[in-house]
Amino acid sequence: VMLSIEKARSSQIDMIEQVSQAYFSVLLAKESLVVYQRVYDNAVENNKNIKVRYDVGSVSEFDFISSNVAVQSAIPNLIEAQNSVVLALWQLKALLGVDLKKNIDVIGSLMDYEAQMNYAKTISELDLSNNTTLKQLDIQERMLTQNLKIQRAANLPTLAGSINDQWTAMDETLNISNFKWMGSSTAAFSLNVPIFSGGKRRAAINQAKIDLAKMQLQREDAERQLRMAAMSYYSSMQTNLKQYHAASQTISQAKRGYDIAVKRYEVGGGTLVDIDNSQLQLTQAELGRNSAIYNFLVSKIALDKILGNHE
């Protein structure tokens, strides 16, 4: 019964992890769509401004063609980002058991989880005592320990006893007052002393010892693997945290750089290449920040699963 309960808890933890990952995947896809939509909108706006200037002869045809190419180049990424949102929502609906044709949406954004990008525990403080896999193995180990005791107990003498007390009566008149009751009582005891079973009991005991030893080794190996996985996820979270801080600092500078590049081009002090380069740097910084937050959250979910913290 305890093993069944723990397996049910394991299923719950697995479902929480899968739904959480699917939810964060939707948020990441939507954030990426915002970034690529901004890239497209900037390209369209720049193209409009350049076209006006090209019509009056203040910019070259090369710049006008380049701005058209920039608009067209932004469309595939935008379409792919839109499709990613649809696919991520399908995955979430499938996990939740919602009809795939039903329109749903999620609230919140990855930016809402910026404040959670910290983890107070250290590697030495990662506690696996609540891990559902280890708990199941512990229960199975206790079951095998009891089985070994049962097999050993088969060598012990067994004493069985029974007592029977019976009363009977018969009468043709069916008048209960005329019944003549006759009683009888018996008691029996039997002592069974196992002497020889052809090595069957010894083999059963040895097999029970082997099963218990195998389970202990399996449990030890599982704990080693889980601890290594927990350390890996913890290390990934620390790396994601550093990537997030680096990308966040870059975004403000990249935005400023893009605005300067646009202004310089408008006054004739820059080129479209400068605008494209600054746009690329801004896009990479924003996508990098979003990916860092997403990867941090996914690693934390996986770590919480190992620690058995999903409730």
Solvent accessible surface area in square Angstrom, and as a share of the most:
residue,aa,sasa,rsa
1,V,147,0.85
2,M,117,0.52
3,L,31,0.15
4,S,73,0.47
5,I,113,0.58
6,E,17,0.08
7,K,101,0.43
8,A,64,0.49
9,R,42,0.15
10,S,19,0.12
11,S,71,0.46
12,Q,91,0.41
13,I,1,0.00
14,D,45,0.24
15,M,89,0.40
16,I,50,0.25
17,E,23,0.10
18,Q,80,0.36
19,V,36,0.21
20,S,28,0.18
21,Q,56,0.25
22,A,5,0.04
23,Y,48,0.18
24,F,17,0.07
25,S,35,0.23
26,V,0,0.00
27,L,2,0.01
28,L,39,0.19
29,A,10,0.08
30,K,57,0.24
31,E,25,0.11
32,S,22,0.14
33,L,43,0.21
34,V,77,0.44
35,V,5,0.03
36,Y,48,0.18
37,Q,65,0.29
38,R,89,0.32
39,V,27,0.15
40,Y,56,0.21
41,D,66,0.34
42,N,33,0.17
43,A,14,0.11
44,V,40,0.23
45,E,91,0.41
46,N,23,0.12
47,N,24,0.12
48,K,117,0.50
49,N,58,0.30
50,I,3,0.02
51,K,95,0.40
52,V,98,0.57
53,R,57,0.21
54,Y,73,0.28
55,D,95,0.49
56,V,115,0.66
57,G,63,0.60
58,S,67,0.43
59,V,20,0.11
60,S,60,0.39
61,E,101,0.45
62,F,149,0.62
63,D,28,0.14
64,F,39,0.16
65,I,88,0.45
66,S,30,0.20
67,S,4,0.03
68,N,54,0.28
69,V,83,0.48
70,A,32,0.25
71,V,17,0.10
72,Q,114,0.51
73,S,65,0.42
74,A,7,0.05
75,I,52,0.26
76,P,81,0.51
77,N,66,0.34
78,L,16,0.08
79,I,98,0.50
80,E,115,0.51
81,A,6,0.05
82,Q,79,0.35
83,N,79,0.40
84,S,45,0.29
85,V,18,0.10
86,V,66,0.38
87,L,90,0.45
88,A,13,0.10
89,L,27,0.13
90,W,117,0.41
91,Q,97,0.43
92,L,8,0.04
93,K,10,0.04
94,A,62,0.48
95,L,42,0.21
96,L,93,0.46
97,G,70,0.67
98,V,42,0.24
99,D,91,0.47
100,L,90,0.45
101,K,183,0.77
102,K,120,0.51
103,N,146,0.75
104,I,47,0.24
105,D,100,0.52
106,V,19,0.11
107,I,151,0.76
108,G,42,0.41
109,S,31,0.20
110,L,0,0.00
111,M,53,0.24
112,D,89,0.46
113,Y,42,0.16
114,E,58,0.26
115,A,88,0.68
116,Q,95,0.42
117,M,11,0.05
118,N,92,0.47
119,Y,39,0.15
120,A,104,0.80
121,K,80,0.34
122,T,66,0.39
123,I,69,0.35
124,S,106,0.68
125,E,99,0.44
126,L,7,0.03
127,D,83,0.43
128,L,7,0.03
129,S,79,0.51
130,N,53,0.27
131,N,3,0.02
132,T,9,0.05
133,T,59,0.34
134,L,5,0.03
135,K,66,0.28
136,Q,29,0.13
137,L,12,0.06
138,D,41,0.21
139,I,18,0.09
140,Q,49,0.22
141,E,42,0.19
142,R,120,0.44
143,M,107,0.48
144,L,40,0.20
145,T,45,0.26
146,Q,96,0.43
147,N,51,0.26
148,L,14,0.07
149,K,114,0.48
150,I,114,0.58
151,Q,48,0.22
152,R,116,0.42
153,A,47,0.37
154,A,48,0.37
155,N,71,0.36
156,L,110,0.54
157,P,79,0.49
158,T,78,0.45
159,L,128,0.64
160,A,59,0.45
161,G,53,0.51
162,S,67,0.43
163,I,141,0.71
164,N,81,0.41
165,D,95,0.49
166,Q,93,0.41
167,W,157,0.55
168,T,64,0.37
169,A,25,0.19
170,M,172,0.77
171,D,42,0.22
172,E,177,0.79
173,T,92,0.53
174,L,150,0.74
175,N,67,0.34
176,I,124,0.63
177,S,90,0.58
178,N,76,0.39
179,F,51,0.21
180,K,164,0.69
181,W,136,0.48
182,M,130,0.58
183,G,42,0.40
184,S,65,0.42
185,S,82,0.53
186,T,84,0.49
187,A,69,0.54
188,A,60,0.46
189,F,149,0.62
190,S,67,0.43
191,L,120,0.59
192,N,95,0.49
193,V,78,0.45
194,P,36,0.23
195,I,155,0.78
196,F,170,0.71
197,S,41,0.26
198,G,54,0.52
199,G,38,0.36
200,K,151,0.64
201,R,55,0.20
202,R,177,0.65
203,A,60,0.47
204,A,34,0.26
205,I,21,0.11
206,N,69,0.35
207,Q,96,0.43
208,A,3,0.02
209,K,89,0.38
210,I,91,0.46
211,D,43,0.22
212,L,23,0.11
213,A,48,0.37
214,K,126,0.54
215,M,22,0.10
216,Q,84,0.37
217,L,120,0.59
218,Q,99,0.44
219,R,58,0.21
220,E,91,0.41
221,D,66,0.34
222,A,19,0.15
223,E,52,0.23
224,R,134,0.49
225,Q,89,0.39
226,L,33,0.16
227,R,92,0.34
228,M,118,0.53
229,A,32,0.25
230,A,0,0.00
231,M,84,0.37
232,S,62,0.40
233,Y,78,0.30
234,Y,27,0.10
235,S,60,0.39
236,S,43,0.28
237,M,0,0.00
238,Q,57,0.25
239,T,63,0.37
240,N,12,0.06
241,L,37,0.18
242,K,150,0.63
243,Q,90,0.40
244,Y,25,0.09
245,H,94,0.42
246,A,59,0.46
247,A,14,0.11
248,S,37,0.24
249,Q,127,0.56
250,T,61,0.35
251,I,10,0.05
252,S,72,0.46
253,Q,133,0.59
254,A,9,0.07
255,K,98,0.42
256,R,158,0.58
257,G,29,0.28
258,Y,21,0.08
259,D,73,0.38
260,I,75,0.38
261,A,7,0.05
262,V,23,0.13
263,K,128,0.54
264,R,113,0.41
265,Y,16,0.06
266,E,76,0.34
267,V,126,0.72
268,G,61,0.59
269,G,41,0.40
270,G,14,0.14
271,T,73,0.43
272,L,16,0.08
273,V,91,0.52
274,D,51,0.26
275,I,6,0.03
276,D,70,0.36
277,N,72,0.37
278,S,12,0.08
279,Q,22,0.10
280,L,100,0.50
281,Q,106,0.47
282,L,7,0.04
283,T,13,0.07
284,Q,108,0.48
285,A,8,0.06
286,E,7,0.03
287,L,42,0.21
288,G,30,0.29
289,R,50,0.18
290,N,1,0.01
291,S,44,0.28
292,A,2,0.01
293,I,0,0.00
294,Y,43,0.16
295,N,60,0.31
296,F,1,0.00
297,L,6,0.03
298,V,32,0.18
299,S,13,0.08
300,K,54,0.23
301,I,14,0.07
302,A,5,0.04
303,L,0,0.00
304,D,20,0.10
305,K,63,0.27
306,I,15,0.08
307,L,4,0.02
308,G,0,0.00
309,N,71,0.36
310,H,21,0.09
311,E,138,0.62
